[in-house]
Amino acid sequence: MKTATIPALRVEPKLREAAQSVLATGETLSSFLEESLRANIERRLYSQAFIARGIASRDEAQATQEYYSADSVMSELDDIYKQALKQTL
């Protein structure tokens, strides 16, 4: 597979110094930037998927006229949380 380059990024010297100050042993600035880029892409994809699920849920509720109170949702989430706690203990 061929690789591609990302355009050069001009930053203030303080930002470059800050990035270099947090590099792990043996890590290069290039690998840090690549990892950061991948993590940010993944975070944005998760965010887009979350928003899409929310919009779909809203549309379904509008179509079915089936809505749930905040109290009932919070109660159900609390039950799920308590069940998960029991499983980890």
Beta strands, then each sheet from edge to edge (+ up, - down):
end
